[in-house]
């Protein structure tokens, strides 16, 4: 007596959303202001501006850039803004921080750009396990994005989920 095996998960209509799919695939490079400071510690406006003008910005073409200053120096806010004016036309994206925090920021940006309407009235499982570390901000972002439109949101795997939200 052979009974047919029925995949109830496949029949459930659940949509699994793997946040790992939204990790940046482009290389992330770090632009360190320290390299453009006098003695690696002091920002002299004229020298800083000259250094930026002489920088080969084409090396950042199509890359995701993390802007930081690894020196223990006081950096005026306009310096970061000035760097952004040079990077924005060439880089695929620019954020503040080191490579690790930049990865998380770009991940959150990509999740925030997901067209929520595609998930209207759907039952969503946000995958909970994977090979990469997905930070709290990414889970907060996907939840706030989907909550207004989803029928339900769950966390985990389709065979074992934790209910997060159910539209009543």
GROMACS elastic network, one bead per residue, 0.5 to 0.9 nm:
[ bonds ]
;  ai    aj funct       b0    kb
    6     9     6  0.88054   500
    6    10     6  0.87419   500
    6    11     6  0.85665   500
    7    10     6  0.54761   500
    7    11     6  0.65632   500
    7    12     6  0.88363   500
    8    11     6  0.50042   500
    8    12     6  0.60020   500
    9    12     6  0.51323   500
    9    13     6  0.76519   500
    9    14     6  0.73435   500
    9   158     6  0.63684   500
    9   159     6  0.67058   500
   10    13     6  0.66638   500
   10    14     6  0.74825   500
   10   158     6  0.89186   500
   11    14     6  0.80262   500
   12    15     6  0.89882   500
   12   123     6  0.88271   500
   13   122     6  0.78941   500
   13   123     6  0.69035   500
   13   124     6  0.89110   500
   14   122     6  0.73522   500
   14   123     6  0.51023   500
   14   124     6  0.57512   500
   14   125     6  0.66641   500
   14   158     6  0.72930   500
   15   119     6  0.86185   500
   15   122     6  0.72613   500
   15   123     6  0.61268   500
   15   125     6  0.59707   500
   15   126     6  0.84001   500
   15   158     6  0.86318   500
   16   123     6  0.87202   500
   16   124     6  0.59510   500
   16   126     6  0.59133   500
   16   127     6  0.63780   500
   16   157     6  0.78543   500
   16   158     6  0.72813   500
   17    20     6  0.88915   500
   17    21     6  0.84845   500
   17   124     6  0.69146   500
   17   125     6  0.60089   500
   17   127     6  0.58310   500
   18    21     6  0.58316   500
   18    22     6  0.79895   500
   18   125     6  0.85467   500
   18   126     6  0.61929   500
   18   127     6  0.50572   500
   18   128     6  0.79468   500
   18   129     6  0.88532   500
   18   130     6  0.85059   500
   19    22     6  0.55425   500
   19    23     6  0.73768   500
   19   107     6  0.83336   500
   19   111     6  0.76291   500
   19   126     6  0.73712   500
   19   127     6  0.70178   500
   19   128     6  0.86508   500
   19   134     6  0.74775   500
   19   138     6  0.77785   500
   19   139     6  0.83935   500
   19   142     6  0.86648   500
   20    23     6  0.54738   500
   20   107     6  0.85695   500
   20   127     6  0.88385   500
   20   130     6  0.73868   500
   20   131     6  0.81490   500
   20   132     6  0.67891   500
   20   133     6  0.85371   500
   20   134     6  0.73850   500
   21    24     6  0.85413   500
   22    25     6  0.84554   500
   22   106     6  0.87075   500
   22   107     6  0.58774   500
   22   108     6  0.83672   500
   22   110     6  0.60737   500
   22   111     6  0.65364   500
   23   103     6  0.73150   500
   23   104     6  0.80812   500
   23   106     6  0.74007   500
   23   107     6  0.51098   500
   23   108     6  0.87112   500
   23   110     6  0.78508   500
   23   132     6  0.89540   500
   24    27     6  0.77019   500
   24    28     6  0.82670   500
   24    64     6  0.83640   500
   24   103     6  0.68150   500
   24   104     6  0.89837   500
   24   106     6  0.65568   500
   24   107     6  0.63958   500
   24   110     6  0.82973   500
   25    28     6  0.87486   500
   26    62     6  0.78080   500
   26    63     6  0.60536   500
   26    64     6  0.65283   500
   26    92     6  0.84486   500
   27    62     6  0.87213   500
   27    63     6  0.57380   500
   27    64     6  0.62024   500
   27    65     6  0.84491   500
   28    63     6  0.61390   500
   28    65     6  0.55433   500
   28    66     6  0.69568   500
   28    99     6  0.64619   500
   28   102     6  0.77158   500
   28   103     6  0.75039   500
   29    60     6  0.77322   500
   29    63     6  0.69788   500
   29    64     6  0.63114   500
   29    66     6  0.61685   500
   29    67     6  0.86330   500
   29    98     6  0.89792   500
   29    99     6  0.69319   500
   30    64     6  0.85909   500
   30    65     6  0.56475   500
   30    67     6  0.58484   500
   30    68     6  0.71522   500
   30    97     6  0.84130   500
   30    98     6  0.67034   500
   30    99     6  0.63675   500
   31    34     6  0.88966   500
   31    35     6  0.86187   500
   31    65     6  0.66906   500
   31    66     6  0.60520   500
   31    68     6  0.62992   500
   31    69     6  0.81255   500
   31    83     6  0.89143   500
   31    98     6  0.89549   500
   32    35     6  0.60053   500
   32    36     6  0.78792   500
   32    66     6  0.83139   500
   32    67     6  0.60517   500
   32    68     6  0.50434   500
   32    69     6  0.50457   500
   32    70     6  0.65654   500
   32    71     6  0.87381   500
   33    36     6  0.53717   500
   33    37     6  0.67307   500
   33    40     6  0.86800   500
   33    67     6  0.74742   500
   33    68     6  0.62176   500
   33    70     6  0.75008   500
   33    71     6  0.81365   500
   33    75     6  0.87051   500
   33    79     6  0.86108   500
   33    80     6  0.84645   500
   33    83     6  0.86997   500
   34    37     6  0.53206   500
   34    38     6  0.85342   500
   34    39     6  0.88415   500
   34    40     6  0.52685   500
   34    41     6  0.68584   500
   34    42     6  0.86834   500
   34    43     6  0.88435   500
   34    68     6  0.82290   500
   34    69     6  0.53502   500
   34    70     6  0.61012   500
   34    71     6  0.55465   500
   34    72     6  0.88336   500
   34    73     6  0.82522   500
   35    38     6  0.85202   500
   35    39     6  0.89452   500
   35    40     6  0.62718   500
   35    69     6  0.85343   500
   35    71     6  0.89860   500
   36    39     6  0.88110   500
   36    40     6  0.70469   500
   36    43     6  0.77444   500
   36    47     6  0.81038   500
   36    48     6  0.60326   500
   36    51     6  0.63190   500
   36    52     6  0.77812   500
   37    41     6  0.56468   500
   37    42     6  0.52819   500
   37    44     6  0.70699   500
   37    47     6  0.80340   500
   37    48     6  0.66966   500
   37    51     6  0.89750   500
   38    41     6  0.59364   500
   38    43     6  0.60633   500
   38    44     6  0.66767   500
   38    47     6  0.78051   500
   38    48     6  0.82640   500
   39    42     6  0.65950   500
   40    43     6  0.84094   500
   40    71     6  0.68492   500
   40    73     6  0.83660   500
   41    71     6  0.63609   500
   41    72     6  0.69861   500
   41    73     6  0.53645   500
   41    74     6  0.81581   500
   42    73     6  0.65758   500
   42    74     6  0.75923   500
   42    75     6  0.82228   500
   43    46     6  0.88609   500
   43    47     6  0.78445   500
   43    48     6  0.65044   500
   43    73     6  0.81935   500
   43    74     6  0.79513   500
   43    75     6  0.68696   500
   43    76     6  0.84265   500
   43    79     6  0.87315   500
   44    47     6  0.54455   500
   44    48     6  0.58012   500
   44    49     6  0.84802   500
   45    48     6  0.50304   500
   45    49     6  0.60404   500
   45    50     6  0.85069   500
   45    79     6  0.85263   500
   46    49     6  0.52635   500
   46    50     6  0.61939   500
   46    51     6  0.86120   500
   47    50     6  0.50498   500
   47    51     6  0.60411   500
   47    52     6  0.86170   500
   48    51     6  0.50776   500
   48    52     6  0.62472   500
   48    53     6  0.86366   500
   48    79     6  0.83949   500
   49    52     6  0.51695   500
   49    53     6  0.61934   500
   49    54     6  0.86956   500
   49    79     6  0.89005   500
   49    82     6  0.83392   500
   50    53     6  0.50622   500
   50    54     6  0.62435   500
   50    55     6  0.86881   500
   51    54     6  0.51702   500
   51    55     6  0.62252   500
   52    55     6  0.51008   500
   52    56     6  0.85503   500
   52    57     6  0.87763   500
   52    82     6  0.85957   500
   52    83     6  0.74141   500
   52    86     6  0.79027   500
   53    56     6  0.83252   500
   53    86     6  0.85841   500
   54    57     6  0.87738   500
   55    58     6  0.88044   500
   56    59     6  0.63501   500
   56    60     6  0.84444   500
   57    60     6  0.56972   500
   57    61     6  0.72809   500
   57    86     6  0.71815   500
   57    87     6  0.69662   500
   57    90     6  0.72180   500
   57    91     6  0.87690   500
   58    61     6  0.51092   500
   58    62     6  0.89237   500
   58    90     6  0.68278   500
   58    91     6  0.86873   500
   59    62     6  0.87623   500
   59    63     6  0.84101   500
   59    90     6  0.87913   500
   60    63     6  0.53568   500
   60    64     6  0.76862   500
   60    65     6  0.73242   500
   60    87     6  0.73097   500
   60    90     6  0.63070   500
   60    91     6  0.54664   500
   60    92     6  0.83751   500
   61    64     6  0.87174   500
   61    87     6  0.85792   500
   61    89     6  0.85552   500
   61    91     6  0.50620   500
   61    92     6  0.72415   500
   62    90     6  0.63051   500
   62    93     6  0.80489   500
   63    90     6  0.80572   500
   63    91     6  0.51190   500
   63    92     6  0.51427   500
   63    93     6  0.69396   500
   63    94     6  0.87790   500
   64    91     6  0.60130   500
   64    92     6  0.52689   500
   64    94     6  0.60575   500
   64    95     6  0.82001   500
   64   102     6  0.83427   500
   64   103     6  0.88829   500
   64   106     6  0.83226   500
   65    87     6  0.80400   500
   65    91     6  0.67599   500
   65    92     6  0.77685   500
   65    93     6  0.61057   500
   65    95     6  0.64656   500
   65    96     6  0.83717   500
   65    99     6  0.81900   500
   65   102     6  0.77191   500
   66    93     6  0.85478   500
   66    94     6  0.60100   500
   66    95     6  0.51529   500
   66    96     6  0.54372   500
   66    97     6  0.54865   500
   66    98     6  0.57609   500
   66    99     6  0.59808   500
   66   100     6  0.89880   500
   66   101     6  0.83064   500
   66   102     6  0.56757   500
   66   103     6  0.87098   500
   67    80     6  0.76596   500
   67    83     6  0.81683   500
   67    84     6  0.85154   500
   67    94     6  0.71724   500
   67    95     6  0.61549   500
   67    97     6  0.57197   500
   67    98     6  0.70326   500
   67    99     6  0.88276   500
   67   102     6  0.87395   500
   68    80     6  0.84723   500
   68    95     6  0.88715   500
   68    96     6  0.59893   500
   68    97     6  0.51932   500
   68    98     6  0.61876   500
   69    72     6  0.77827   500
   69    73     6  0.78187   500
   69    75     6  0.80885   500
   69    97     6  0.83868   500
   69    98     6  0.88287   500
   70    73     6  0.83373   500
   70    98     6  0.88663   500
   71    74     6  0.87949   500
   75    78     6  0.83759   500
   75    79     6  0.67962   500
   75    80     6  0.81617   500
   76    79     6  0.56593   500
   76    80     6  0.75891   500
   77    80     6  0.55917   500
   77    81     6  0.66332   500
   77    82     6  0.88591   500
   78    82     6  0.60012   500
   78    83     6  0.85961   500
   79    82     6  0.50400   500
   79    83     6  0.62936   500
   79    84     6  0.86331   500
   80    83     6  0.51281   500
   80    84     6  0.62161   500
   80    85     6  0.88013   500
   80    96     6  0.84596   500
   81    84     6  0.50146   500
   81    85     6  0.64196   500
   82    85     6  0.51848   500
   82    86     6  0.68607   500
   82    87     6  0.89613   500
   83    86     6  0.53715   500
   83    87     6  0.63028   500
   83    88     6  0.86075   500
   84    88     6  0.56729   500
   84    89     6  0.88919   500
   84    94     6  0.71685   500
   84    95     6  0.88222   500
   85    88     6  0.56572   500
   85    89     6  0.74965   500
   86    89     6  0.66460   500
   86    90     6  0.76993   500
   87    90     6  0.55632   500
   87    91     6  0.55243   500
   87    92     6  0.88486   500
   87    93     6  0.82950   500
   87    94     6  0.71322   500
   88    91     6  0.55904   500
   88    92     6  0.76912   500
   88    93     6  0.70943   500
   88    94     6  0.69050   500
   89    92     6  0.84547   500
   90    93     6  0.86631   500
   91    94     6  0.68005   500
   93   106     6  0.79903   500
   94   102     6  0.84816   500
   94   106     6  0.88482   500
   95    98     6  0.89913   500
   95   101     6  0.89426   500
   95   102     6  0.62365   500
   95   105     6  0.73563   500
   95   106     6  0.79949   500
   96   101     6  0.82148   500
   96   102     6  0.69557   500
   96   105     6  0.88874   500
   97   100     6  0.78360   500
   97   101     6  0.57094   500
   97   102     6  0.58278   500
   98   101     6  0.54908   500
   98   102     6  0.59744   500
   98   103     6  0.86291   500
   99   102     6  0.50027   500
   99   103     6  0.61609   500
   99   104     6  0.88223   500
  100   103     6  0.52215   500
  100   104     6  0.66410   500
  100   105     6  0.88324   500
  101   104     6  0.51239   500
  101   105     6  0.61807   500
  101   106     6  0.86503   500
  102   106     6  0.60321   500
  102   107     6  0.83542   500
  103   106     6  0.52899   500
  103   107     6  0.60887   500
  103   108     6  0.86804   500
  104   108     6  0.62046   500
  104   109     6  0.86274   500
  104   134     6  0.76020   500
  104   135     6  0.68943   500
  104   137     6  0.80157   500
  104   138     6  0.76958   500
  105   108     6  0.51490   500
  105   109     6  0.61846   500
  105   110     6  0.86974   500
  105   137     6  0.85696   500
  105   138     6  0.86760   500
  106   110     6  0.62231   500
  106   111     6  0.86236   500
  107   110     6  0.52446   500
  107   111     6  0.62540   500
  107   112     6  0.86330   500
  107   134     6  0.85926   500
  107   138     6  0.69784   500
  108   111     6  0.50494   500
  108   112     6  0.60467   500
  108   113     6  0.86050   500
  108   137     6  0.67760   500
  108   138     6  0.51591   500
  108   139     6  0.87219   500
  108   141     6  0.67208   500
  108   142     6  0.84512   500
  109   112     6  0.51197   500
  109   113     6  0.63442   500
  109   138     6  0.88246   500
  109   141     6  0.89005   500
  110   113     6  0.50824   500
  110   114     6  0.67211   500
  111   114     6  0.53967   500
  111   138     6  0.70594   500
  111   141     6  0.68749   500
  111   142     6  0.63184   500
  111   145     6  0.84569   500
  112   115     6  0.83141   500
  112   116     6  0.89026   500
  112   138     6  0.86733   500
  112   141     6  0.63106   500
  112   142     6  0.69348   500
  112   145     6  0.67980   500
  113   116     6  0.83651   500
  114   117     6  0.87848   500
  114   118     6  0.85628   500
  114   142     6  0.86362   500
  114   145     6  0.81729   500
  115   118     6  0.59605   500
  115   119     6  0.79565   500
  115   145     6  0.88354   500
  116   119     6  0.55600   500
  116   120     6  0.69724   500
  116   145     6  0.63906   500
  116   146     6  0.59708   500
  116   148     6  0.86677   500
  116   149     6  0.69289   500
  116   150     6  0.84318   500
  117   120     6  0.51522   500
  117   121     6  0.89605   500
  117   146     6  0.85882   500
  117   149     6  0.68410   500
  117   150     6  0.87820   500
  118   121     6  0.89783   500
  118   122     6  0.85616   500
  118   149     6  0.89204   500
  119   122     6  0.53263   500
  119   123     6  0.80135   500
  119   124     6  0.77432   500
  119   146     6  0.71667   500
  119   149     6  0.65997   500
  119   150     6  0.58374   500
  119   151     6  0.84594   500
  120   123     6  0.88388   500
  120   146     6  0.81344   500
  120   148     6  0.84391   500
  120   150     6  0.50530   500
  120   151     6  0.70651   500
  121   149     6  0.61188   500
  121   152     6  0.77516   500
  121   167     6  0.86953   500
  122   149     6  0.80377   500
  122   150     6  0.52132   500
  122   151     6  0.50244   500
  122   152     6  0.67344   500
  122   153     6  0.85787   500
  123   150     6  0.64376   500
  123   151     6  0.53789   500
  123   153     6  0.61701   500
  123   154     6  0.79351   500
  123   166     6  0.88205   500
  124   146     6  0.86799   500
  124   150     6  0.71274   500
  124   151     6  0.78001   500
  124   152     6  0.60402   500
  124   154     6  0.61009   500
  124   155     6  0.83994   500
  125   128     6  0.86975   500
  125   152     6  0.83647   500
  125   153     6  0.58917   500
  125   155     6  0.54447   500
  125   156     6  0.66090   500
  125   157     6  0.68488   500
  125   158     6  0.65616   500
  125   161     6  0.74313   500
  125   162     6  0.89391   500
  125   163     6  0.89223   500
  126   139     6  0.83143   500
  126   142     6  0.83979   500
  126   143     6  0.89301   500
  126   153     6  0.72747   500
  126   154     6  0.60843   500
  126   156     6  0.62339   500
  126   157     6  0.76675   500
  127   130     6  0.78963   500
  127   154     6  0.85508   500
  127   155     6  0.60849   500
  127   157     6  0.57011   500
  127   158     6  0.82647   500
  128   134     6  0.88895   500
  128   155     6  0.60562   500
  128   157     6  0.66406   500
  129   132     6  0.84955   500
  129   133     6  0.89530   500
  129   156     6  0.70232   500
  129   157     6  0.78328   500
  130   133     6  0.75560   500
  130   134     6  0.85936   500
  134   137     6  0.82559   500
  134   138     6  0.65816   500
  134   139     6  0.78049   500
  135   138     6  0.56539   500
  135   139     6  0.70473   500
  136   139     6  0.52914   500
  136   140     6  0.62341   500
  136   141     6  0.85884   500
  137   140     6  0.50504   500
  137   141     6  0.60031   500
  137   142     6  0.86617   500
  138   141     6  0.50614   500
  138   142     6  0.62435   500
  138   143     6  0.85865   500
  139   142     6  0.53052   500
  139   143     6  0.61526   500
  139   144     6  0.86395   500
  140   143     6  0.52300   500
  140   144     6  0.61709   500
  140   145     6  0.85104   500
  141   144     6  0.52913   500
  141   145     6  0.60453   500
  141   146     6  0.86138   500
  142   145     6  0.50257   500
  142   146     6  0.60506   500
  142   147     6  0.83261   500
  143   146     6  0.52976   500
  143   147     6  0.57093   500
  143   153     6  0.76604   500
  143   164     6  0.86546   500
  143   165     6  0.88007   500
  144   147     6  0.54873   500
  144   148     6  0.75228   500
  145   148     6  0.70076   500
  145   149     6  0.81106   500
  146   149     6  0.55200   500
  146   150     6  0.55260   500
  146   152     6  0.88670   500
  146   153     6  0.77673   500
  147   150     6  0.56080   500
  147   151     6  0.81689   500
  147   152     6  0.78161   500
  147   153     6  0.73895   500
  147   165     6  0.72369   500
  147   166     6  0.86571   500
  147   167     6  0.83337   500
  148   151     6  0.88176   500
  148   167     6  0.87414   500
  149   152     6  0.88055   500
  149   167     6  0.87046   500
  150   153     6  0.67524   500
  150   165     6  0.86489   500
  150   166     6  0.80675   500
  150   167     6  0.72521   500
  151   165     6  0.81898   500
  151   166     6  0.60622   500
  151   167     6  0.51709   500
  151   168     6  0.81469   500
  152   163     6  0.79630   500
  152   164     6  0.75787   500
  152   165     6  0.53509   500
  152   167     6  0.59646   500
  153   162     6  0.88264   500
  153   163     6  0.65172   500
  153   164     6  0.54218   500
  153   165     6  0.50252   500
  153   166     6  0.65345   500
  153   167     6  0.89330   500
  154   157     6  0.86119   500
  154   158     6  0.86755   500
  154   161     6  0.58632   500
  154   162     6  0.54393   500
  154   164     6  0.50517   500
  154   165     6  0.68727   500
  154   166     6  0.87008   500
  155   158     6  0.86080   500
  155   160     6  0.85787   500
  155   161     6  0.53878   500
  155   162     6  0.50749   500
  155   163     6  0.64818   500
  155   164     6  0.67575   500
  156   159     6  0.82571   500
  156   160     6  0.62597   500
  156   162     6  0.63239   500
  157   160     6  0.52370   500
  157   161     6  0.55993   500
  157   162     6  0.87581   500
  158   161     6  0.60664   500
  163   166     6  0.76722   500
